[in-house]
Amino acid sequence: MQTRKLGTTDLHLTSIGLGTWAIGGGGWKYGWGAQDEKESLATIHRALDLGINWIDTAPVYGLGRAEAVVGKAIKGMRHRPVIATKCGLVWHDGKNISGRLKRESVRAEVEGSLKRLQVNVIDLYQIHWPDPKNDIEEAWSTIADLVKEGTIRYAAVCNFNVNQIKRIEKIHAVASVQPPYSMLERRIENHLLPYCAKNNIGAIPYSPLQKGILTDKFTAKWVQSLPEDDHRPDVDKRFQEPQLASNLAFVESLKKLARKHGKSVANVAIAWALRRPEITSVIVGARRPGQIEETIAAGDWKLPAADISSTEDLLEKHIRT
């Protein structure tokens, strides 16, 4: 799979990175239902076998579970993948999650991640959310210190807007930003992506499949079958009416476009996101080996210009409905 240089760093990331949010399983506010650890390990190993060279995770995914699984998967590897993790979301009383960006909290989170991941250094360390907004400078200064100390290689952010990036880049360089981006979530196109291009900041968006909506499996029956501890039907309005019916119709239209190329809807969605030159890589979640085997085909596939135009027409119609 092709690789792209991440901003000003010496990291070259494959165009698809493995996301581990769903590998965190269920039992927490933003869970995805029960997850078998053996299947998680098999998924990570399969992704690496297929050429993916980086993994994105976070302490909050499964309240430590996802990081621990990643640590088991890469333990003992002579050439381990690039590991990106995060800080800023902490949990207490078992499940309650809150934002915290104080110096002592960031340092504690780094130590926890190092232990769960079983590594001595974190390749890419990101502030998960700019929350509380008034504390982002304190957290960023702490991360900059950890870079100097050698615990972190590169510092990055997730879910930051341009103004927030400008606030912290005076303290330390921003290697990359991780925003949501898909056919159904395009807000970064107007300001964030142009800013990244102008300032040589890597862009590594998450959820190009919009939590499973932009896949062939997305049907009303599938949504109804999701387990009780899967956050999507209760928390995400795209899985609720009236957006649900509109999204179902949109995906049916995408299936026709995908079949023309012998591809899946997921392949089309990933290739569509990668069409933007500002994007270094997209993070695609998987919890079973078969899922990554399907999506990997989009890593080196360029969506034809005519089909990009067709998707724009479909999206315009989708917006009007």
Backbone hydrogen bonds, N-H to C=O, Kabsch-Sander energy under -0.5 kcal/mol:
donor,donor_aa,acceptor,acceptor_aa,energy
4,R,13,L,-2.6
6,L,11,L,-2.8
7,G,5,K,-1.0
9,T,6,L,-2.3
13,L,4,R,-2.4
13,L,11,L,-0.6
15,S,2,Q,-1.7
17,G,282,V,-2.7
18,L,54,W,-2.2
19,G,17,G,-0.6
19,G,284,V,-2.0
20,T,56,D,-1.4
24,G,20,T,-0.8
24,G,21,W,-1.3
25,G,22,A,-2.2
31,G,28,W,-1.9
32,W,25,G,-1.7
33,G,229,D,-1.1
40,S,36,D,-2.0
41,L,37,E,-2.7
42,A,38,K,-2.2
43,T,39,E,-2.1
44,I,40,S,-2.3
45,H,41,L,-2.5
46,R,42,A,-2.3
47,A,43,T,-2.4
48,L,44,I,-2.1
49,D,45,H,-2.4
50,L,46,R,-1.9
51,G,48,L,-1.2
52,I,47,A,-2.1
55,I,82,V,-2.6
56,D,18,L,-2.9
57,T,84,A,-2.7
61,Y,58,A,-0.9
62,G,60,V,-0.9
63,L,60,V,-2.1
64,G,59,P,-2.4
65,R,62,G,-0.8
66,A,61,Y,-2.3
68,A,64,G,-1.9
69,V,65,R,-2.3
70,V,66,A,-2.5
71,G,67,E,-2.6
72,K,68,A,-2.0
73,A,69,V,-2.4
74,I,70,V,-2.1
75,K,71,G,-1.0
77,M,74,I,-2.1
80,R,78,R,-0.5
82,V,53,N,-2.7
84,A,55,I,-2.7
84,A,82,V,-0.5
85,T,124,L,-2.1
87,C,126,Q,-1.9
90,V,88,G,-0.6
90,V,98,S,-2.7
92,H,96,N,-2.3
95,K,92,H,-0.5
95,K,93,D,-1.0
96,N,92,H,-1.3
98,S,90,V,-2.6
100,R,88,G,-2.7
106,V,102,K,-2.4
107,R,103,R,-2.3
108,A,104,E,-1.8
109,E,105,S,-2.4
110,V,106,V,-2.3
111,E,107,R,-2.1
112,G,108,A,-2.1
113,S,109,E,-2.5
114,L,110,V,-2.6
115,K,111,E,-1.8
116,R,112,G,-2.3
117,L,113,S,-3.0
118,Q,114,L,-1.1
119,V,114,L,-1.5
122,I,151,T,-2.5
123,D,83,I,-0.6
123,D,121,V,-0.5
124,L,83,I,-1.8
125,Y,154,Y,-2.7
126,Q,85,T,-2.2
126,Q,124,L,-0.5
127,I,156,A,-1.6
128,H,87,C,-3.3
128,H,126,Q,-0.6
131,D,129,W,-2.4
135,D,132,P,-1.7
136,I,133,K,-1.1
139,A,135,D,-2.2
140,W,136,I,-2.5
141,S,137,E,-2.5
142,T,138,E,-1.7
143,I,139,A,-2.3
144,A,140,W,-2.5
145,D,141,S,-1.9
146,L,142,T,-2.0
147,V,143,I,-1.8
148,K,144,A,-1.9
149,E,145,D,-1.9
150,G,146,L,-0.7
150,G,147,V,-0.9
151,T,146,L,-1.9
152,I,146,L,-1.3
153,R,122,I,-2.7
154,Y,123,D,-1.4
156,A,125,Y,-2.9
157,V,176,S,-2.2
158,C,127,I,-2.2
159,N,178,Q,-2.0
165,I,161,N,-2.0
166,K,162,V,-2.4
167,R,163,N,-1.5
168,I,164,Q,-1.3
169,E,165,I,-2.4
170,K,166,K,-0.5
171,I,168,I,-1.9
172,H,168,I,-1.6
175,A,155,A,-2.8
175,A,173,A,-0.7
177,V,202,G,-2.3
178,Q,157,V,-1.8
181,Y,206,Y,-2.0
182,S,185,E,-2.0
185,E,182,S,-1.3
189,E,186,R,-1.8
190,N,187,R,-0.7
191,H,187,R,-0.5
193,L,188,I,-2.7
195,Y,191,H,-1.9
196,C,192,L,-2.4
197,A,193,L,-2.4
198,K,194,P,-2.3
199,N,195,Y,-2.0
200,N,196,C,-0.6
200,N,197,A,-0.7
201,I,196,C,-2.3
202,G,175,A,-2.4
203,A,278,E,-0.5
204,I,177,V,-2.4
206,Y,179,P,-2.3
207,S,283,I,-0.6
210,Q,207,S,-1.5
212,G,209,L,-0.6
213,I,210,Q,-1.6
214,L,209,L,-2.5
215,T,213,I,-1.7
218,F,215,T,-1.1
219,T,217,K,-0.9
223,V,219,T,-2.2
224,Q,220,A,-2.1
225,S,221,K,-1.2
226,L,222,W,-0.5
226,L,223,V,-1.2
230,D,227,P,-1.7
231,H,31,G,-3.1
231,H,229,D,-0.6
235,V,231,H,-2.7
236,D,231,H,-0.5
236,D,232,R,-1.8
237,K,235,V,-0.6
239,F,236,D,-1.8
240,Q,237,K,-1.5
243,Q,240,Q,-0.6
244,L,240,Q,-2.1
246,S,242,P,-1.3
247,N,243,Q,-2.7
248,L,244,L,-2.4
249,A,245,A,-1.9
250,F,246,S,-1.9
251,V,247,N,-2.4
252,E,248,L,-1.8
253,S,249,A,-1.5
254,L,250,F,-1.9
255,K,251,V,-2.0
256,K,252,E,-0.9
257,L,253,S,-1.2
258,A,254,L,-2.6
259,R,255,K,-2.5
260,K,256,K,-1.2
261,H,257,L,-0.6
261,H,258,A,-1.3
262,G,259,R,-1.0
263,K,258,A,-2.6
268,V,264,S,-1.9
269,A,265,V,-2.5
270,I,266,A,-2.4
271,A,267,N,-2.6
272,W,268,V,-2.4
273,A,269,A,-1.7
274,L,270,I,-2.2
275,R,271,A,-0.6
275,R,272,W,-0.9
276,R,273,A,-1.2
279,I,276,R,-1.4
280,T,203,A,-2.4
281,S,203,A,-1.2
282,V,15,S,-2.3
283,I,205,P,-3.0
284,V,17,G,-2.9
284,V,282,V,-0.6
285,G,283,I,-0.5
286,A,19,G,-1.3
291,Q,288,R,-1.1
292,I,288,R,-1.2
293,E,289,P,-2.0
294,E,290,G,-1.4
295,T,291,Q,-2.2
296,I,292,I,-2.0
297,A,294,E,-0.9
298,A,295,T,-1.9
299,G,296,I,-1.7
301,W,298,A,-0.7
302,K,300,D,-0.5
303,L,301,W,-0.6
307,D,304,P,-0.6
308,I,304,P,-2.0
309,S,305,A,-2.1
310,S,306,A,-1.7
311,T,307,D,-2.5
312,E,308,I,-1.8
313,D,309,S,-1.8
314,L,310,S,-2.3
315,L,311,T,-2.7
316,E,312,E,-2.4
317,K,313,D,-2.0
318,H,314,L,-2.3
319,I,315,L,-2.4
320,R,316,E,-1.4
321,T,317,K,-0.9
321,T,318,H,-0.6
